[in-house]
Amino acid sequence: MDIPTHSAGDAPFALTATVSSGLPVAFNVVSGPAISSSNVVTRLGGGTVTVVA
């Protein structure tokens, strides 16, 4: 799934997903200038960010 484009300085944004099992989905930043906490991503700079679920 592609995440819509966001830029450094944009407001933090939440990621959501559902799975057929009903289990919760957690997201983590793997690389790039961003941090995530409780499935909310905050961009810290320009460039590509990779997120895994």
Buried (B, 14 or more C-beta within 10 A) or exposed (E): EEEEEBEEEEEEEEBEEEEEEEEEEEBEBEEBBBEBEEBEBBBBEEEEBEBEE
